Amino acid sequence: MPLLLILLFIVVPIAELYVIIQVGQAIGVVPTLILLLADALLGSWLLKHEGRSAWRRFNEALATRRFPGREVADGALIIVGGTLLLTPGFITDIFGLFLLLPPTRAISRRLLKRLTIGRFAVVTSGGGFGPFEPPGAGGARPSRDYDVEGTAEEVPPQSNGDPRLPRSDQS
């Protein structure tokens, strides 16, 4: 992790400055600044366009009661890509464009899936919570997804104003 932070905050800006200086020497200062401004404007337009598209697909997935995993990953990649495109520099622009264009974003999504698979655990409390039922639940679901059975007990506050824990009648 410290190596990654060193890379992000020290090496990348130095490399960006080097590339900007080299491009400036090759084509001139004003064309370099215009190019940086143009790709920032293109990046903001692309971020807006792709972000709206991802948001629409996310809502469609929810409307069809399908888990929007792909859409969430796309949204996160679009945000990172747009941020990279708005950051001045040519190296970050290349990576940002890679994350914003749909064909290359699909490659990034697969790579992200490979890197994260098995690193997270989904914990459920069984009993059929909506359409996303845990494996092995046996398909036993209440007639309506929003029905929940349970009991409640009112707990009066103690003298200092803090609520006390309920006592079991069996102790």
Buried (B, 14 or more C-beta within 10 A) or exposed (E): EEEEEEEEEEEBBEBBEEBBEEBBEEEEEEEBEEBBEEBBEBBEEBBEEBBEBBBEBBEEBEEEEEEBEBBEBBBBBBBBBBBBBBBBBBBBBEBBBBBBBEEBBEEBBEEBEEEEEEEEEEEEEEEBBEEEBEEEEEEEBEEEEEEEEEEEEEEEEEEEEEEEEEEEEEE
